[in-house]
Amino acid sequence: MSENKAAEIHKQVERFLPKVMKPSRYLGTEWNAIRKDWDQTKVRMAFAFPDVYEVGMSHLGLRILYHLVNSYDDFLCERVFAPWVDMEEKMRERHIPLYGLESNQPLAEFDVIGFTLQYEMSFSNILNMLDLAGIPMRAKDRGPEHPWIIAGGPCAYNSEPIAPFIDFLMVGEAEETLPELLRLIQEQKENPVSREEFLLKVSQVEGAYVPEFYEVHYQEDGRIQRIEADPRVPQVVQKAIVRDLDQSYFPTSPIVPYMEIIHDRMMLEVMRGCSRGCRFCQAGILYRPVRERSPETLLKHAEELVKSTGYEEISLTSLSTGDYSCIQPVIRGILDKYSEDKVSVSLPSLRLDSFDVKLAEEVQKVRKSGLTFAPEAGTQRLRDVINKGVTEENLMEAAESAFKSGWSSIKLYFMIGLPTETQEDIDGIVTLAKKVVDLGTRLGRRNVHVTVSTSSFVPKSHTPFQWEPQEGMASLDQKQKYLREKLRDRRIKYNYHDVETSYLEAVFAKGDRRLADVLELAVKKGCKFDGWHEHFKYDTWLECLEELGLDPHFYANRAMDYDDVLPWDHIESGVNKRFLVDEHHKALQETRTLDCRHLDCTGCGICPDRGVQIDLKG
């Protein structure tokens, strides 16, 4: 019967596919795509990315987990992305359910659908995708005939606004725990037990969080009174960690799309984690401790990737690639072997204080692109508050080296609305941008171009700034207008993020389970693709919040106390709360914390408590 459904979907889609934008998004027949025999596998999983194909296919986590699951004979993994509005419209008109790309099987036929939670503004797409698949949105409304709806990714660390829609979440790194959970689903298919009994088994897996076993109680003023865990499950969910990156799975035959995607290149993950300790940065906390892959492993992976993909660029990815201890031998090893084949290397994240122009020149021998730096704040005082650890001198030295070596284009990233920010800090952004562009002109570079981008600070869970409010929208808007006026210079381009989107992101980033009702109502009123400016319905979101009696300012603009129960207090990042409090104090005192890889342990708690051995001296 399922074969007939898949064939019918394929037939119908084929008829109208030429009429939608970018039809290759929906084919599923790319080079290195894996098409398994549906009937010969015991557990069928769909990896669901709640954004369009070209965004999802650029995501390294999807590449890893797709190939990992398919490496097991008993498991099948297919992909599904949020169809763009034109495709969705045609699917709804013809009653075509959302389907897996490789087989055209309806999502409802899969055993498990795994969503990745990369960004709060994609939550609405998750619900819309479930609706398009004909699957009840809420976990409580689904029965044994429906797939298990699971989720993971950075937003799993505060998944409360979406928790009622998810059966269970994977907190942390899933390479080792996902196969274990799929085995449990296989057992459940072969020897079914009650939902409760199955989910109790799931809750014992490292990093597994089952929301329905945790009850949230609220005070009259709206703050959380307590989070009560069922005595049969962990009181606090500890994140899962891959302890040895060299031994962990990494795909060396990734799918090669027909169309251009956001990151259209080979990816080599050189390390995971960052010990720099920027206080606004959630990823720097969530992916601790720092673990590196050996140069031997990376060069072997590079060789296999070049053979299997045909790409001409290898991106060395991590949160801070310049901090990888063997960066130079790895780059030289790749270029020595492949530069004749016109294969280049790119470094997506360069820090000002570790910028090496010779390294940048080495990397860009094959093809030259612009350089990107992130000072984050306009003054040294504010950079010390956020523990950025770079100076104006670092920026000017890096810019001078770059201009002298032939670059003429530099991008600078800043945040506005950071805790303790003053007008002087905003003026500092203007001053730095003008100093860089004037330096380039003074050094005789033709067509000097500096792009300044600002985003609004969004407080995130598990960071030293998790207790901070977001600055009010009117104030942030005023700062953007001020910068737009002050950066009027034909050599400077100014980009900025939409303030309304950042505000709603803060609402959900600091939100609790009561927002689930808002999310569901907003999706029913047509909200989706909220991260895309042209589809963001800000007024509809405000309507829904008002209709359900929730105040968005309570979430986004309220400073929290250290003794407040936070919506995510039952989810553990491995970094202890005492350390986060100390870091918040140090921020307010404008005091820095140095990188523990090169100095003494800072006492964040991640290493001794988790049995992870790392070389603190790098």
C-alpha positions as CSV (number, residue, x, y, z in Angstrom):
1,M,0.0,0.0,0.0
2,S,2.8,2.4,0.9
3,E,4.4,1.8,-2.5
4,N,1.2,2.9,-4.2
5,K,1.2,6.1,-2.0
6,A,4.8,6.9,-2.9
7,A,4.2,6.3,-6.6
8,E,1.0,8.5,-6.6
9,I,2.9,11.3,-4.9
10,H,5.8,11.0,-7.4
11,K,3.4,11.1,-10.3
12,Q,1.4,14.1,-9.0
13,V,4.5,16.1,-8.1
14,E,6.2,15.4,-11.4
15,R,3.2,17.2,-13.2
16,F,3.6,20.6,-11.5
17,L,7.3,20.6,-10.4
18,P,8.4,22.6,-13.5
19,K,6.0,25.4,-12.4
20,V,7.6,26.0,-8.9
21,M,10.7,27.9,-8.0
22,K,13.9,25.9,-7.8
23,P,12.3,22.5,-8.6
24,S,15.6,20.7,-7.8
25,R,14.8,21.3,-4.1
26,Y,12.3,18.5,-4.3
27,L,13.9,15.8,-6.4
28,G,16.0,13.7,-3.9
29,T,18.1,12.1,-6.7
30,E,21.4,14.0,-6.1
31,W,24.9,12.5,-6.3
32,N,25.6,10.4,-3.2
33,A,21.9,10.5,-2.0
34,I,21.1,7.1,-0.4
35,R,18.0,5.3,-1.6
36,K,17.4,2.2,0.5
37,D,14.8,-0.5,0.0
38,W,11.9,0.6,2.2
39,D,10.7,-2.9,2.9
40,Q,14.1,-4.2,3.9
41,T,14.7,-1.8,6.8
42,K,13.4,-2.1,10.3
43,V,13.4,1.6,11.4
44,R,12.6,4.4,8.9
45,M,13.6,7.9,9.9
46,A,13.1,11.2,8.2
47,F,15.6,14.0,9.1
48,A,13.5,17.1,9.0
49,F,15.1,20.5,8.5
50,P,12.5,23.3,9.1
51,D,13.8,25.6,6.4
52,V,14.3,25.5,2.7
53,Y,16.5,22.9,1.0
54,E,19.5,25.2,0.3
55,V,19.7,26.2,4.0
56,G,19.2,22.7,5.3
57,M,21.7,21.0,2.9
58,S,24.4,23.4,4.1
59,H,24.0,22.1,7.7
60,L,26.9,19.8,8.8
61,G,24.7,18.1,11.4
62,L,22.3,16.9,8.7
63,R,25.2,15.6,6.6
64,I,26.6,13.7,9.6
65,L,23.3,12.1,10.9
66,Y,21.9,11.3,7.5
67,H,24.9,9.2,6.5
68,L,25.4,7.8,10.1
69,V,21.8,6.4,10.3
70,N,22.1,5.0,6.7
71,S,25.4,3.2,7.6
72,Y,23.3,0.8,9.7
73,D,21.7,-2.0,7.6
74,D,18.5,-2.0,9.7
75,F,17.9,1.7,9.5
76,L,16.9,4.1,6.7
77,C,17.2,7.9,6.8
78,E,15.6,10.2,4.3
79,R,15.5,14.0,4.2
80,V,12.6,16.4,4.2
81,F,12.7,20.2,4.2
82,A,10.1,22.9,4.5
83,P,8.7,23.4,1.0
84,W,8.7,27.0,-0.2
85,V,5.4,28.7,-0.2
86,D,4.7,28.1,-3.9
87,M,5.3,24.3,-3.5
88,E,3.3,24.1,-0.3
89,E,0.4,25.8,-2.0
90,K,0.3,23.3,-4.8
91,M,0.7,20.4,-2.4
92,R,-2.3,21.6,-0.3
93,E,-4.4,22.2,-3.4
94,R,-3.9,18.6,-4.5
95,H,-3.9,17.1,-1.0
96,I,-0.4,15.8,-1.3
97,P,1.2,15.2,2.1
98,L,4.7,16.2,3.0
99,Y,7.0,13.3,1.9
100,G,10.6,12.0,2.2
101,L,12.7,13.1,-0.7
102,E,14.4,9.8,-1.5
103,S,11.3,7.5,-1.7
104,N,8.4,9.9,-1.9
105,Q,6.8,8.1,1.0
106,P,4.4,10.3,3.1
107,L,6.0,11.4,6.3
108,A,3.2,9.8,8.3
109,E,4.5,6.4,7.1
110,F,7.9,6.8,8.7
111,D,8.6,5.4,12.2
112,V,10.4,8.6,13.5
113,I,10.7,12.2,12.3
114,G,13.7,14.0,13.7
115,F,13.6,17.8,13.6
116,T,16.7,19.9,14.1
117,L,16.2,23.0,16.3
118,Q,18.8,25.5,15.0
119,Y,16.9,28.7,15.4
120,E,13.9,29.8,17.4
121,M,12.3,31.5,14.4
122,S,12.0,28.1,12.6
123,F,9.6,26.7,15.3
124,S,6.5,27.7,13.3
125,N,7.8,25.8,10.3
126,I,8.0,22.6,12.4
127,L,4.3,22.8,13.2
128,N,3.5,23.7,9.7
129,M,5.4,20.7,8.4
130,L,3.6,18.4,10.8
131,D,0.3,19.8,9.6
132,L,1.3,19.4,5.9
133,A,2.2,15.8,6.7
134,G,-1.2,15.2,8.2
135,I,0.3,14.4,11.6
136,P,-1.3,15.9,14.8
137,M,0.8,18.7,16.1
138,R,0.6,17.9,19.8
139,A,2.3,14.9,21.3
140,K,-0.8,14.1,23.4
141,D,-3.0,13.9,20.3
142,R,-0.8,11.3,18.5
143,G,-1.4,7.6,18.8
144,P,0.6,4.4,18.0
145,E,-0.2,4.8,14.3
146,H,1.8,8.0,14.1
147,P,5.6,8.5,13.9
148,W,7.6,9.5,16.9
149,I,8.4,13.2,16.7
150,I,11.9,13.9,18.1
151,A,14.2,16.9,18.0
152,G,17.7,18.0,18.8
153,G,20.1,20.9,18.1
154,P,21.1,24.0,20.1
155,C,17.5,25.1,20.7
156,A,16.9,21.8,22.6
157,Y,18.6,23.4,25.5
158,N,15.5,25.6,25.9
159,S,12.9,23.7,23.9
160,E,10.1,24.6,26.3
161,P,8.0,26.7,23.9
162,I,7.9,23.8,21.5
163,A,8.1,20.9,24.0
164,P,4.3,20.0,23.9
165,F,4.7,19.1,20.2
166,I,7.8,16.8,20.6
167,D,7.8,13.2,22.0
168,F,11.4,13.4,23.1
169,L,14.5,15.5,22.5
170,M,18.1,14.7,22.3
171,V,20.2,17.2,24.3
172,G,23.8,17.5,23.1
173,E,25.7,15.6,20.4
174,A,23.7,12.8,18.8
175,E,26.2,10.6,17.0
176,E,26.3,8.0,19.7
177,T,22.9,8.3,21.2
178,L,20.7,8.5,18.1
179,P,21.5,4.9,17.0
180,E,20.7,3.8,20.6
181,L,17.3,5.5,20.4
182,L,16.5,4.0,17.0
183,R,17.2,0.6,18.5
184,L,14.6,1.3,21.2
185,I,12.1,2.3,18.5
186,Q,12.9,-0.9,16.7
187,E,12.2,-2.9,19.9
188,Q,9.0,-0.9,20.3
189,K,7.9,-1.9,16.8
190,E,8.6,-5.6,17.4
191,N,7.4,-5.9,21.0
192,P,5.2,-2.9,21.7
193,V,4.7,-1.6,25.3
194,S,2.6,1.4,26.5
195,R,3.7,4.9,25.4
196,E,4.6,5.7,29.0
197,E,6.8,2.5,29.4
198,F,8.6,3.2,26.1
199,L,9.3,6.8,27.0
200,L,10.6,5.8,30.4
201,K,13.2,3.6,28.6
202,V,14.0,6.6,26.3
203,S,14.5,8.8,29.4
204,Q,17.4,6.6,30.6
205,V,19.5,7.3,27.5
206,E,22.2,10.0,27.9
207,G,20.9,13.4,26.8
208,A,17.3,12.2,26.2
209,Y,14.6,14.6,27.4
210,V,10.9,13.6,27.6
211,P,8.9,16.8,28.2
212,E,5.8,15.1,29.5
213,F,7.6,13.7,32.5
214,Y,8.4,17.2,33.7
215,E,5.6,19.4,35.0
216,V,6.0,23.2,35.3
217,H,4.3,25.2,38.1
218,Y,3.9,28.9,37.9
219,Q,3.6,31.7,40.5
220,E,0.9,34.3,40.3
221,D,3.2,36.9,38.8
222,G,4.0,34.6,35.9
223,R,7.4,33.5,37.0
224,I,8.1,29.7,37.4
225,Q,7.7,28.4,40.9
226,R,9.2,24.9,40.2
227,I,9.8,22.3,37.6
228,E,8.7,18.9,39.0
229,A,10.2,15.8,37.4
230,D,8.6,12.4,37.6
231,P,10.7,10.4,40.2
232,R,11.4,7.7,37.6
233,V,13.3,10.0,35.3
234,P,16.5,12.1,35.8
235,Q,15.8,15.3,37.7
236,V,18.2,17.1,35.4
237,V,18.9,16.0,31.9
238,Q,22.7,15.9,31.2
239,K,23.9,16.6,27.6
240,A,25.4,13.8,25.5
241,I,29.1,14.3,24.5
242,V,31.2,12.7,21.8
243,R,34.4,12.1,23.7
244,D,36.8,11.3,20.8
245,L,36.2,13.1,17.6
246,D,38.8,10.9,15.7
247,Q,36.7,7.9,16.5
248,S,33.3,9.5,15.8
249,Y,31.5,9.1,12.5
250,F,32.1,11.6,9.8
251,P,30.6,11.4,6.3
252,T,33.2,11.5,3.4
253,S,30.6,10.9,0.6
254,P,28.2,13.8,1.3
255,I,25.3,14.5,-1.0
256,V,26.2,16.9,-3.8
257,P,23.1,19.1,-4.7
258,Y,22.1,20.0,-8.3
259,M,21.5,23.6,-7.2
260,E,23.7,26.1,-5.4
261,I,23.2,26.0,-1.7
262,I,24.4,28.4,1.0
263,H,27.6,26.5,1.8
264,D,28.3,24.9,-1.5
265,R,31.6,23.1,-0.7
266,M,33.2,20.3,1.2
267,M,33.2,20.6,4.9
268,L,35.9,19.3,7.3
269,E,35.1,19.7,11.0
270,V,38.5,20.3,12.5
271,M,37.4,20.7,16.1
272,R,34.4,21.0,18.2
273,G,33.9,23.5,21.1
274,C,35.5,26.8,21.9
275,S,37.1,27.9,25.2
276,R,37.4,31.6,24.4
277,G,34.4,32.3,26.6
278,C,32.5,35.1,24.9
279,R,29.7,35.8,27.3
280,F,26.9,36.3,24.7
281,C,27.8,33.1,22.8
282,Q,25.6,30.1,23.5
283,A,27.5,27.8,21.1
284,G,30.7,28.4,23.1
285,I,29.0,26.9,26.2
286,L,26.9,24.1,24.5
287,Y,29.8,22.6,22.5
288,R,32.3,22.5,25.3
289,P,34.8,20.9,25.9
290,V,37.2,21.6,23.0
291,R,38.0,18.5,21.1
292,E,40.3,18.3,18.0
293,R,40.6,15.9,15.1
294,S,44.1,14.8,14.3
295,P,45.8,16.1,11.1
296,E,46.0,12.5,9.9
297,T,42.3,12.0,10.2
298,L,41.5,15.3,8.5
299,L,43.9,14.7,5.6
300,K,42.4,11.3,5.1
301,H,38.8,12.8,5.2
302,A,39.9,15.5,2.7
303,E,41.2,12.8,0.2
304,E,37.9,10.9,0.4
305,L,35.8,14.1,0.0
306,V,37.7,15.3,-3.0
307,K,37.2,11.9,-4.7
308,S,33.5,11.5,-3.8
309,T,32.2,15.0,-4.5
310,G,34.0,17.0,-7.3
311,Y,33.8,20.2,-5.2
312,E,36.7,22.6,-5.6
313,E,36.7,24.1,-2.1
314,I,37.3,22.6,1.3
315,S,36.0,24.6,4.3
316,L,37.7,24.0,7.6
317,T,34.8,24.4,10.0
318,S,34.6,25.0,13.8
319,L,33.5,27.8,16.1
320,S,37.0,29.2,15.9
321,T,39.1,27.5,13.2
322,G,42.2,29.7,13.8
323,D,42.4,28.1,17.3
324,Y,42.9,24.6,15.9
325,S,46.4,23.6,17.1
326,C,47.5,22.0,13.8
327,I,45.9,24.5,11.4
328,Q,49.0,25.2,9.3
329,P,50.1,21.6,8.6
330,V,46.5,20.7,7.7
331,I,46.2,23.6,5.2
332,R,49.6,23.0,3.7
333,G,48.9,19.2,3.4
334,I,45.6,19.9,1.5
335,L,47.1,22.6,-0.7
336,D,50.3,20.6,-1.5
337,K,48.2,17.7,-2.7
338,Y,45.2,19.4,-4.4
339,S,46.2,23.0,-5.5
340,E,47.1,21.7,-9.0
341,D,43.5,20.4,-9.2
342,K,42.4,24.0,-8.3
343,V,41.0,22.8,-4.9
344,S,41.1,25.7,-2.5
345,V,40.7,26.0,1.3
346,S,38.5,28.4,3.2
347,L,38.5,29.4,6.9
348,P,35.0,30.6,7.8
349,S,35.9,31.9,11.3
350,L,39.0,34.0,11.7
351,R,39.7,35.7,15.0
352,L,41.5,39.1,15.0
353,D,44.0,38.1,17.7
354,S,45.0,34.9,15.9
355,F,44.9,36.3,12.3
356,D,47.9,35.3,10.4
357,V,48.2,37.0,7.0
358,K,50.7,34.4,5.8
359,L,48.1,31.7,6.6
360,A,45.4,33.7,4.9
361,E,47.6,34.1,1.8
362,E,48.4,30.4,1.8
363,V,44.6,29.6,2.0
364,Q,43.8,32.0,-0.9
365,K,46.5,31.0,-3.4
366,V,43.9,29.2,-5.5
367,R,41.1,31.8,-5.3
368,K,40.9,35.0,-3.3
369,S,37.8,36.2,-1.4
370,G,37.0,38.9,1.1
371,L,38.0,38.7,4.8
372,T,35.6,38.7,7.7
373,F,36.3,39.8,11.3
374,A,34.0,40.1,14.3
375,P,35.1,42.8,16.8
376,E,31.5,42.5,18.2
377,A,31.7,45.8,20.1
378,G,32.9,49.3,19.3
379,T,35.0,50.0,22.4
380,Q,37.5,48.0,24.4
381,R,35.4,48.5,27.6
382,L,32.5,46.7,26.0
383,R,34.7,44.0,24.4
384,D,35.9,43.3,28.0
385,V,32.3,43.1,29.2
386,I,31.5,40.5,26.7
387,N,35.0,38.8,27.1
388,K,35.7,39.1,23.4
389,G,39.4,39.4,24.0
390,V,40.4,41.3,20.9
391,T,41.7,44.9,20.7
392,E,41.5,47.8,18.3
393,E,45.3,47.2,17.7
394,N,44.5,43.6,16.7
395,L,41.9,44.9,14.2
396,M,44.2,47.5,12.7
397,E,47.2,45.1,12.4
398,A,45.0,42.5,10.7
399,A,43.5,45.1,8.4
400,E,46.9,46.5,7.5
401,S,48.4,43.1,6.8
402,A,45.4,42.3,4.6
403,F,45.5,45.5,2.7
404,K,49.3,45.2,2.1
405,S,48.8,41.7,0.9
406,G,46.3,42.6,-1.8
407,W,42.9,42.5,-0.1
408,S,40.6,45.4,-0.6
409,S,37.3,44.1,0.9
410,I,36.8,43.5,4.6
411,K,33.6,42.7,6.5
412,L,33.1,43.7,10.2
413,Y,30.5,42.2,12.4
414,F,29.1,43.9,15.6
415,M,26.3,43.5,18.0
416,I,24.1,46.3,19.3
417,G,22.1,46.3,22.6
418,L,24.8,44.4,24.5
419,P,24.6,44.6,28.3
420,T,26.0,48.0,29.7
421,E,26.2,49.4,26.1
422,T,26.4,53.3,26.0
423,Q,26.4,55.8,23.2
424,E,30.2,55.8,23.2
425,D,30.1,52.1,22.3
426,I,27.8,52.9,19.3
427,D,30.1,55.7,18.2
428,G,33.0,53.2,18.5
429,I,31.5,51.1,15.7
430,V,31.6,54.1,13.4
431,T,35.1,55.1,14.5
432,L,36.5,51.6,13.9
433,A,34.8,51.2,10.5
434,K,36.2,54.6,9.3
435,K,39.7,53.8,10.6
436,V,39.7,50.6,8.7
437,V,38.5,52.1,5.4
438,D,40.8,55.1,5.8
439,L,43.7,52.8,6.4
440,G,43.0,50.9,3.1
441,T,42.8,54.2,1.2
442,R,46.0,55.4,2.8
443,L,47.8,52.2,1.8
444,G,46.9,52.8,-1.8
445,R,44.3,50.0,-2.2
446,R,41.9,50.8,-5.0
447,N,38.2,50.1,-4.5
448,V,38.5,49.7,-0.7
449,H,35.2,48.4,0.6
450,V,34.2,47.8,4.2
451,T,30.9,46.1,5.0
452,V,29.6,46.7,8.6
453,S,26.9,44.3,9.8
454,T,25.1,44.7,13.1
455,S,22.7,42.3,14.8
456,S,20.7,42.9,18.0
457,F,21.8,41.1,21.1
458,V,19.5,38.2,22.0
459,P,20.0,36.7,25.5
460,K,20.3,32.9,25.3
461,S,20.0,30.1,27.8
462,H,23.0,28.6,29.5
463,T,25.2,31.7,28.9
464,P,26.4,34.3,31.5
465,F,23.9,36.7,29.9
466,Q,20.9,34.4,30.3
467,W,19.6,36.7,33.1
468,E,19.9,39.8,31.0
469,P,16.9,41.5,29.3
470,Q,17.0,42.4,25.6
471,E,17.1,46.1,25.0
472,G,13.8,47.7,24.0
473,M,12.9,47.7,20.3
474,A,12.5,51.5,20.0
475,S,16.0,52.0,21.4
476,L,17.6,49.3,19.1
477,D,15.8,50.8,16.1
478,Q,17.1,54.3,17.0
479,K,20.7,52.9,17.2
480,Q,20.3,51.3,13.7
481,K,19.1,54.6,12.3
482,Y,22.0,56.5,14.0
483,L,24.5,54.0,12.5
484,R,22.9,54.2,9.1
485,E,23.3,58.0,9.1
486,K,26.9,58.0,10.5
487,L,28.2,55.3,8.2
488,R,27.2,57.2,5.0
489,D,30.4,56.7,3.0
490,R,30.6,55.3,-0.5
491,R,33.3,52.9,0.7
492,I,31.2,51.6,3.5
493,K,28.1,49.4,3.3
494,Y,25.9,49.0,6.4
495,N,23.7,45.9,6.9
496,Y,21.5,45.3,9.9
497,H,19.0,42.7,11.2
498,D,15.3,43.4,11.6
499,V,14.6,44.5,15.2
500,E,11.1,42.9,15.3
501,T,12.5,39.5,14.3
502,S,15.2,39.8,17.0
503,Y,12.5,40.7,19.6
504,L,10.4,37.7,18.9
505,E,13.6,35.5,18.9
506,A,14.3,36.8,22.4
507,V,10.7,36.0,23.5
508,F,11.2,32.3,22.4
509,A,14.8,32.1,23.5
510,K,13.8,33.0,27.1
511,G,10.3,31.5,26.8
512,D,8.5,28.8,28.7
513,R,5.8,26.2,27.8
514,R,3.0,28.7,27.9
515,L,4.3,30.0,24.5
516,A,3.3,26.6,22.9
517,D,-0.3,27.8,22.7
518,V,0.9,31.0,21.0
519,L,3.0,29.1,18.6
520,E,0.1,26.8,17.6
521,L,-2.3,29.7,17.2
522,A,0.2,31.7,15.1
523,V,0.7,28.7,12.7
524,K,-3.1,28.3,12.4
525,K,-3.2,32.0,11.4
526,G,-0.6,31.5,8.7
527,C,2.8,32.2,10.4
528,K,5.7,30.3,8.8
529,F,9.2,31.1,7.5
530,D,9.5,33.7,10.3
531,G,13.3,34.0,9.7
532,W,12.5,35.3,6.2
533,H,11.7,39.0,6.3
534,E,9.2,38.8,3.5
535,H,7.1,36.2,5.3
536,F,7.5,37.4,8.9
537,K,4.0,38.4,10.3
538,Y,5.0,40.4,13.3
539,D,1.5,41.8,13.9
540,T,0.0,38.3,13.8
541,W,2.4,37.2,16.5
542,L,1.4,40.2,18.7
543,E,-2.3,39.4,18.1
544,C,-1.8,35.8,19.2
545,L,0.2,36.8,22.3
546,E,-2.6,39.3,23.3
547,E,-5.3,36.8,22.5
548,L,-3.8,34.3,24.9
549,G,-3.0,36.8,27.6
550,L,0.8,36.6,27.4
551,D,3.0,39.7,27.6
552,P,6.1,39.4,25.2
553,H,8.0,42.0,27.3
554,F,7.8,39.6,30.3
555,Y,10.0,37.2,28.3
556,A,12.2,39.5,26.2
557,N,12.7,42.6,28.3
558,R,12.6,41.3,31.9
559,A,15.9,41.0,33.9
560,M,15.9,37.7,35.8
561,D,17.3,37.2,39.3
562,Y,19.9,34.5,40.1
563,D,17.3,32.8,42.4
564,D,14.6,32.7,39.7
565,V,13.7,29.3,38.4
566,L,14.7,29.5,34.7
567,P,12.5,27.6,32.1
568,W,15.6,25.5,31.2
569,D,16.9,24.7,34.7
570,H,16.2,21.0,34.2
571,I,18.5,20.9,31.1
572,E,22.2,20.7,31.8
573,S,24.9,22.0,29.5
574,G,27.8,20.6,31.6
575,V,28.9,24.1,32.5
576,N,27.8,24.8,36.1
577,K,25.5,27.7,37.1
578,R,28.0,29.0,39.6
579,F,30.5,29.6,36.8
580,L,27.8,31.5,34.7
581,V,27.0,33.7,37.7
582,D,30.7,34.5,38.3
583,E,31.1,35.3,34.6
584,H,28.0,37.6,34.8
585,H,29.6,39.4,37.8
586,K,32.9,39.8,35.9
587,A,31.0,41.2,32.9
588,L,29.4,43.9,35.1
589,Q,32.9,44.6,36.5
590,E,34.3,44.8,33.0
591,T,36.8,42.0,33.9
592,R,38.0,39.4,31.4
593,T,38.4,35.6,31.8
594,L,41.3,34.2,29.8
595,D,41.2,31.1,27.6
596,C,41.6,27.9,29.7
597,R,43.4,26.1,26.8
598,H,46.5,28.2,27.3
599,L,46.3,29.1,31.0
600,D,44.7,27.6,34.2
601,C,41.3,25.9,34.3
602,T,38.5,28.5,34.8
603,G,36.4,26.0,36.8
604,C,33.4,25.9,34.4
605,G,32.9,22.2,35.3
606,I,32.8,20.6,31.9
607,C,36.0,18.5,32.1
608,P,36.2,16.6,35.4
609,D,32.5,16.0,35.7
610,R,32.2,14.4,32.3
611,G,35.3,12.2,32.2
612,V,36.6,14.1,29.2
613,Q,40.3,14.3,28.9
614,I,41.6,17.3,27.0
615,D,45.0,19.0,26.9
616,L,44.4,22.4,28.6
617,K,47.6,23.8,27.2
618,G,46.5,23.2,23.6
